[in-house]
């Protein structure tokens, strides 16, 4: 039995999650380790890049609740989850509640759902832990006799949860008559800058895609007080732009030179990011930032395998017997693919972002002010949307061409 397609969705939450205590420090550190490791595994792809590591981690985290043996060990190691599934489930619930606490005046919603074939019986313990930790109910569809309509139903749910930003998450080949279970996660975020840009100041200006290529991109301008740091030993500057009345902010990592992105990405890790942002200080900054909107997506199965999650993708070796024994599924359950699709739009008002994750199980698949700092993002940069109070990364991406 295969698990097809795991793709994180940033989307609207149908049922709000109540606030609670922030996630533990260890849990937050593990989440960020996974976030930056996943970005590192994907950085070799060309062009713009954008993903929501928490969405990936939640969808795969649900699958982890039903994993056993080496399959569970590899998933927990890659996702940086507690080796005790009970504690991992409790930490996942705390993390979701922590995001809801951090959102403040921003709009942030998270939803999870299981889509099971009408005739596929799952273990009560797995279903209970999925509901308790991830708020993930089960909806029954007819994969065996109507895989096409079932796929459309799932894609429609994803589109609704993401305000129509993520469409056709699961392509036609991903759901077949052999499919037994699909796990979806959705997150949707929309935040307004604490200090918005004046639209009348936006004008087309050159952006260096690389040292030899320039494009004309609408560029926003403002001078205000932000958290800022120059990190010359790493060859970059950091600008933190908060979203109004929330704990959420965007950190922009701008290389010192137009050709410096690869150097920044080579150094980028959870530890390096923490070090760079620890030197942030309030300063008056002249900011020039391009507007950008793009969708990124595709299979991340090769990258997860590269990180060490291999057994889960191996038909003969995967062990998801905590979800259902082979006889109940009509074959051994394994993950056939993990698909991630994400959307981001940054303009004068703020940021909107969306991503989608689907997992499919199938049979065998002061006196004198100093001069202001200048932060001119006219060449490729990395950006991170995070909870500055708890440190957790919600989204991470890069802009190599704002017009792409």
Beta strands, then each sheet from edge to edge (+ up, - down):
strand 1: 2-4
strand 2: 8-9
strand 3: 49-51
strand 4: 107-117
strand 5: 137-141
strand 6: 179-192
strand 7: 203-210
strand 8: 213-231
strand 9: 236-242
strand 10: 248-255
strand 11: 281-290
strand 12: 292-299
strand 13: 334-335
strand 14: 339-346
strand 15: 350-362
strand 16: 373-377
strand 17: 381-387
strand 18: 393-399
sheet 1: 2+ 6+ 15- 1+ 13+
sheet 2: 2+ 6+ 4- 5-
sheet 3: 2+ 6+ 15- 14+ 12-
sheet 4: 3+ 18- 17+ 10- 9+ 8- 7+
sheet 5: 3+ 18- 17+ 10- 9+ 8- 11+ 16+
end
